[in-house]
């Protein structure tokens, strides 16, 4: 077997120096890997052969020992990795169990609390009870907005009917509480395609709450004509003798709702960022055509245009879902809006509506101060 270049160069350097650089033992160790295996030992073997044989055996034993050391080290590292992986999995399972128990307990607590509030604050479709609930509040929003979701689950008509009923319920609560403006956000805009049907559903719900003395109603959507209905004032033509139905319904709080007007606005995701983009393009084109100076484009101008084309900024936004999820709600209109939601809530209920009004009445509008 030929020597490798490194060992060959080392031997040649020792030879040129007169074999003074390496001792005989070092030269023997250098050549030992290239020597053939020793023949079987016999009594006539010389001491030199015995020396070479012993050196080879010691070298092979040292290499075997080094190999066993490396294998032991790999075994220990493999065991450590396995134990570390099991430890990480154990910690993950413990954290997962802890948060699962916490979430279940929180959901159970909120379910019981929401059920209690639903029973305690139930309105019984009576405006007087709703007025009594909000009577002690320090202030009420003039513009209330809600986010509703179309949940068709493969049945579009059923989801639309449920959504209309929810809009009608919230509208009746607003009319009973004295909130004149309601904006309903539904992301897909599917509800805006059924404006007359939505107006009819709200009118029927107001009739079930107020009877024939329901307030006037207007339902509209951005860039669409409004559908209006005048209030019913039959109680004004009742008997003046004071014993009929008309005279009894025109007394007390009923007179306060006789001149009330409810405005319902239906908006969707296209009325948010898309409207801001369209307005930006329009202002840029007007500036390029010298119809508008760049210095005239201000925040007040943008606010006025968006308010006129879409809606004004709501005072309170109520989310009926379990989480704070705005679902692409128009961002410009909620810069200073108070947002309220009940954790783990799953439906449009009066107790969420009333608790939102209470929270709004207790809020301090500092507006950056």
C-alpha distance (Angstrom), angle and dihedral (degrees) to the residues before:
residue distance angle dihedral
X1 . . .
X2 3.81 . .
X3 3.79 120.0 .
X4 3.73 117.8 -108.9
X5 3.83 115.2 -111.9
X6 3.78 94.1 -104.1
X7 3.82 95.5 54.1
X8 3.81 90.6 40.4
X9 3.79 92.8 54.1
X10 3.79 90.7 47.2
X11 3.80 92.2 52.2
X12 3.81 93.0 46.2
X13 3.79 91.6 50.9
X14 3.81 89.2 51.6
X15 3.79 90.6 48.5
X16 3.79 93.0 50.9
X17 3.81 89.4 51.5
X18 3.79 91.4 52.8
X19 3.82 94.3 -101.8
X20 3.77 91.3 -65.8
X21 3.76 97.5 122.5
X22 3.81 96.6 64.2
X23 3.75 132.4 40.0
X24 3.79 120.8 -131.3
X25 3.76 90.5 -104.0
X26 3.82 91.2 53.9
X27 3.79 91.5 48.7
X28 3.80 89.3 49.2
X29 3.80 90.7 50.4
X30 3.82 89.3 48.3
X31 3.80 93.5 54.4
X32 3.79 97.3 35.8
X33 3.86 96.9 89.8
X34 3.82 89.3 54.4
X35 3.81 97.1 49.6
X36 3.82 121.5 99.8
X37 3.78 118.6 -112.8
X38 3.80 112.5 -79.2
X39 3.81 118.9 -102.4
X40 3.79 120.2 -112.6
X41 3.76 112.0 -69.8
X42 3.77 119.0 -103.9
X43 3.75 136.4 178.3
X44 3.78 90.8 -103.7
X45 3.84 93.5 57.9
X46 3.71 113.2 124.0
X47 3.80 124.6 -123.7
X48 3.81 89.4 -112.6
X49 3.76 91.8 60.0
X50 3.79 90.6 47.3
X51 3.78 89.6 52.9
X52 3.80 92.1 51.9
X53 3.79 91.5 47.1
X54 3.79 92.9 50.6
X55 3.80 91.0 48.9
X56 3.82 91.7 52.0
X57 3.80 92.1 48.1
X58 3.77 92.0 49.4
X59 3.83 90.9 48.6
X60 3.82 92.6 49.8
X61 3.81 90.9 47.8
X62 3.80 91.1 51.1
X63 3.83 92.0 49.4
X64 3.81 90.1 48.6
X65 3.78 89.8 49.8
X66 3.81 91.1 50.7
X67 3.82 90.3 49.4
X68 3.80 91.1 51.2
X69 3.82 89.3 49.3
X70 3.80 91.3 53.7
X71 3.80 91.5 47.8
X72 3.80 91.2 49.5
X73 3.80 90.1 49.7
X74 3.83 91.7 50.7
X75 3.79 90.6 48.4
X76 3.79 92.0 51.9
X77 3.83 91.7 47.7
X78 3.82 90.9 49.5
X79 3.78 91.5 51.6
X80 3.80 90.9 48.5
X81 3.80 92.3 50.8
X82 3.79 91.1 49.3
X83 3.80 92.9 49.1
X84 3.82 91.5 46.1
X85 3.81 90.9 50.5
X86 3.79 91.3 49.9
X87 3.79 90.4 48.5
X88 3.81 91.6 52.8
X89 3.79 91.4 48.7
X90 3.79 90.8 49.8
X91 3.81 91.9 51.4
X92 3.81 90.7 47.9
X93 3.81 92.4 50.5
X94 3.82 91.6 48.5
X95 3.83 92.1 50.5
X96 3.81 91.0 45.6
X97 3.80 92.2 50.7
X98 3.80 91.7 47.0
X99 3.81 94.4 52.0
X100 3.80 92.4 41.6
X101 3.80 90.6 55.3
X102 3.81 90.5 44.6
X103 3.82 93.2 51.1
X104 3.80 92.1 46.8
X105 3.79 92.2 50.2
X106 3.80 91.3 46.6
X107 3.80 92.1 49.9
X108 3.80 91.3 48.1
X109 3.81 91.5 49.3
X110 3.80 93.3 49.0
X111 3.81 91.5 45.3
X112 3.80 91.3 54.9
X113 3.82 92.8 43.1
X114 3.80 93.1 48.0
X115 3.78 91.2 48.7
X116 3.79 90.6 50.7
X117 3.81 91.9 49.7
X118 3.81 90.6 46.6
X119 3.80 91.4 55.6
X120 3.79 96.0 39.6
X121 3.81 96.7 46.7
X122 3.79 98.7 35.8
X123 3.81 109.7 145.5
X124 3.83 98.9 -152.9
X125 3.84 87.5 -146.6
X126 3.78 88.1 -75.2
X127 3.84 117.8 133.6
X128 3.80 90.8 -158.3
X129 3.82 91.6 63.4
X130 3.80 91.3 49.7
X131 3.81 90.9 48.8
X132 3.78 89.1 50.1
X133 3.82 90.1 52.6
X134 3.80 94.4 51.9
X135 3.81 96.0 37.0
X136 3.79 93.9 91.0
X137 3.80 95.4 47.7
X138 3.78 116.1 112.0
X139 3.81 94.2 -136.7
X140 3.78 140.8 -2.3
X141 3.81 128.7 -147.7
X142 3.76 116.1 -104.1
X143 3.79 90.5 -154.3
X144 3.78 119.5 35.5
X145 3.79 123.4 -174.2
X146 3.81 129.8 -168.2
X147 3.80 134.4 -172.0
X148 3.80 116.0 -136.4
X149 3.80 129.7 179.5
X150 3.78 130.0 -139.5
X151 3.80 105.1 -132.9
X152 3.78 104.9 -177.3
X153 3.85 99.2 158.1
X154 3.78 90.2 -164.0
X155 3.83 93.6 -44.1
X156 3.80 108.2 89.9
X157 3.79 95.4 179.5
X158 3.81 93.7 52.1
X159 3.80 91.7 49.2
X160 3.80 91.3 48.5
X161 3.80 92.5 50.1
X162 3.79 91.7 50.1
X163 3.80 90.7 48.0
X164 3.81 92.1 51.1
X165 3.79 90.7 50.0
X166 3.81 90.0 52.0
X167 3.81 91.3 50.1
X168 3.79 90.3 48.7
X169 3.82 91.7 50.3
X170 3.80 93.9 50.5
X171 3.80 91.0 45.4
X172 3.82 91.3 52.5
X173 3.81 90.7 49.1
X174 3.81 90.7 50.8
X175 3.80 92.1 48.7
X176 3.80 90.9 49.2
X177 3.81 92.7 47.8
X178 3.81 93.3 46.6
X179 3.80 98.7 -111.9
X180 3.82 105.8 148.4
X181 3.82 101.0 -163.9
X182 3.80 129.7 47.5
X183 3.80 126.4 177.6
X184 3.80 119.0 -167.1
X185 3.80 118.5 -158.8
X186 3.80 118.8 -156.4
X187 3.80 112.1 170.3
X188 3.80 101.5 -143.3
X189 3.82 96.0 48.5
X190 3.80 90.6 -132.3
X191 3.80 91.2 129.0
X192 3.81 92.5 58.4
X193 3.80 89.5 63.3
X194 3.81 89.2 65.6
X195 3.78 100.7 50.2
X196 3.84 96.7 143.2
X197 3.81 92.2 47.2
X198 3.81 90.6 49.4
X199 3.81 90.4 49.7
X200 3.79 90.1 51.3
X201 3.81 93.0 49.0
X202 3.82 91.9 50.6
X203 3.82 91.7 46.7
X204 3.79 91.6 52.5
X205 3.79 91.3 48.6
X206 3.81 91.6 49.8
X207 3.79 88.9 50.1
X208 3.81 90.6 53.2
X209 3.82 89.8 51.9
X210 3.81 102.2 38.2
X211 3.77 102.8 21.8
X212 3.78 114.5 -146.2
X213 3.80 91.3 -23.1
X214 3.79 94.8 71.0
X215 3.83 120.2 148.1
X216 3.77 123.0 -105.7
X217 3.79 117.6 -88.9
X218 3.79 138.9 -155.5
X219 3.81 124.2 -175.2
X220 3.78 120.2 -169.8
X221 3.79 144.6 153.0
X222 3.81 130.7 -150.4
X223 3.82 112.7 -76.6
X224 3.81 90.4 5.7
X225 3.83 129.1 101.5
X226 3.78 116.4 -102.5
X227 3.79 124.2 -115.5
X228 3.79 111.2 -139.4
X229 3.77 135.1 -174.4
X230 3.78 126.2 -169.4
X231 3.77 120.3 -124.4
X232 3.76 120.3 -98.0
X233 3.81 110.2 -114.6
X234 3.76 102.1 176.7
X235 3.77 91.0 131.1
X236 3.82 89.0 66.4
X237 3.81 88.1 64.4
X238 3.80 95.5 48.9
X239 3.75 123.5 118.6
X240 3.77 115.0 -69.2
X241 3.78 92.4 -147.9
X242 3.76 92.6 88.2
X243 3.78 103.0 -122.6
X244 3.77 103.6 84.7
X245 3.72 132.3 92.2
X246 3.78 92.5 -106.8
X247 3.79 94.6 57.2
X248 3.79 93.4 47.2
X249 3.82 93.5 50.1
X250 3.80 92.3 49.1
X251 3.79 93.9 59.9
X252 3.77 130.1 89.1
X253 3.80 119.4 -4.0
X254 3.79 93.1 -6.2
X255 3.81 89.4 78.0
X256 3.81 89.4 56.7
X257 3.81 91.7 60.1
X258 3.80 96.4 42.1
X259 3.83 92.3 84.3
X260 3.78 96.4 34.5
X261 3.81 120.2 122.7
X262 3.80 123.7 -162.9
X263 3.79 120.4 -157.2
X264 3.82 117.3 -162.7
X265 3.80 120.5 -167.4
X266 3.82 123.2 -167.7
X267 3.81 115.6 -153.7
X268 3.80 136.1 171.4
X269 3.80 140.9 -173.6
X270 3.81 92.9 -78.1
X271 3.81 88.6 64.0
X272 3.81 90.9 61.9
X273 3.80 124.0 53.5
X274 3.81 93.7 0.7
X275 3.80 90.7 57.8
X276 3.79 90.9 49.4
X277 3.82 90.3 50.6
X278 3.82 91.7 48.9
X279 3.80 91.2 48.5
X280 3.81 90.9 49.5
X281 3.81 91.2 51.7
X282 3.80 91.2 47.6
X283 3.81 93.3 50.6
X284 3.81 91.1 46.4
X285 3.80 92.3 51.3
X286 3.80 91.6 47.6
X287 3.78 89.8 50.6
X288 3.81 92.1 49.8
X289 3.81 91.1 50.1
X290 3.81 90.4 50.9
X291 3.81 91.2 -116.9
X292 3.79 91.6 119.2
X293 3.77 130.2 29.3
X294 3.81 116.9 -127.1
X295 3.80 89.4 -127.5
X296 3.80 89.7 59.7
X297 3.81 92.2 61.9
X298 3.80 104.5 94.5
X299 3.76 140.0 147.3
X300 3.78 90.1 -96.9
X301 3.81 90.8 56.0
X302 3.81 92.9 48.9
X303 3.81 90.8 47.0
X304 3.80 92.1 49.9
X305 3.81 92.9 48.7
X306 3.80 94.5 47.7
X307 3.79 91.6 45.0
X308 3.78 91.5 51.8
X309 3.81 96.6 43.8
X310 3.82 99.8 37.2
X311 3.80 116.8 9.3
X312 3.77 144.6 -66.5
X313 3.77 122.4 -90.1
X314 3.83 112.0 -79.9
X315 3.78 119.4 -127.9
X316 3.80 94.1 -144.3
X317 3.80 132.8 22.6
X318 3.82 116.8 -163.4
X319 3.78 121.0 -162.1
X320 3.79 116.0 -159.2
X321 3.80 94.0 -169.2
X322 3.81 127.3 94.7
X323 3.82 93.9 -108.6
X324 3.79 139.2 39.4
X325 3.80 98.3 -96.8
X326 3.80 117.4 152.0
X327 3.84 94.6 -172.9
X328 3.85 95.5 -149.3
X329 3.81 93.3 -46.8
X330 3.84 111.2 178.0
X331 3.83 101.5 -79.3
X332 3.80 98.7 -157.5
X333 3.80 93.7 59.3
X334 3.82 97.3 55.4
X335 3.80 101.4 53.0
X336 3.80 92.2 117.6
X337 3.81 100.2 15.0
X338 3.79 120.3 130.8
X339 3.83 108.4 -125.8
X340 3.80 121.1 -154.6
X341 3.78 133.1 -178.2
X342 3.81 137.7 158.8
X343 3.83 114.2 -128.8
X344 3.80 115.8 -115.2
X345 3.80 92.6 6.2
X346 3.80 114.6 148.7
X347 3.80 107.7 -177.4
X348 3.80 147.3 43.1
X349 3.79 101.6 -95.2
X350 3.78 134.7 164.1
X351 3.80 93.2 -126.2
X352 3.84 89.9 62.5
X353 3.81 89.7 48.4
X354 3.80 92.9 50.0
X355 3.80 94.9 43.7
X356 3.79 88.3 51.8
X357 3.81 90.4 54.1
X358 3.81 90.1 49.3
X359 3.78 91.7 50.0
X360 3.79 90.9 49.3
X361 3.80 91.6 49.8
X362 3.81 90.3 54.5
X363 3.82 95.8 45.2
X364 3.79 121.2 104.8
X365 3.80 113.2 -138.8
X366 3.80 101.7 -146.9
X367 3.84 93.8 160.9
X368 3.78 94.3 -155.3
X369 3.78 96.7 -40.9
